[in-house]
């Protein structure tokens, strides 16, 4: 027996796509490449948990070539994962549905550590007492502070998320 699937009517689909475009615009204005922003916004707002490239292209209303670059970007930066179903020859993409934003922000911690380390090395290389050394030391401490605070914020977010949603991650 095949399960019934709720197919959105044209009005619901139009509203979904409006939301996708609005959210993608916010992401693009903050520095995201436009097509990955659209694809990520679609995956975030749509109900499916896995998508083929063809499904993403149809969902966003773009060519498969545009999707190819977008999913490469999104998988490279860790926002989507690429998987393959057993005995299938087609890749599927999924968002980290368990704590999407916590996952995304946790992935930033190693970058903050790299910035901190690079600034520390810069501060050591420059003449002691120089303005450049002071600025690099301040940069090092800024990224250290940011990294430590982000870890605390993410821990608080996890507790807050648990209080809001419990184990039911599909509740709105």
Secondary structure, 3 states (H helix, E strand, C coil): CCCCCCCCCHHHHHHHHHHHHHHHHHHHHCCCCHHHHHHHHHHHHCCCCCECHHHHHHHHCCCHHHHHHHHHHHHHCCCEEEEECCCCCCEEEEECCCCHHHHHHHCCHHHHHHHHHHHHHHHHHCCCCCHHHHHHHHHHHHHHHHHHHHHHHHHHHHHHHHHHHCCCCCCC
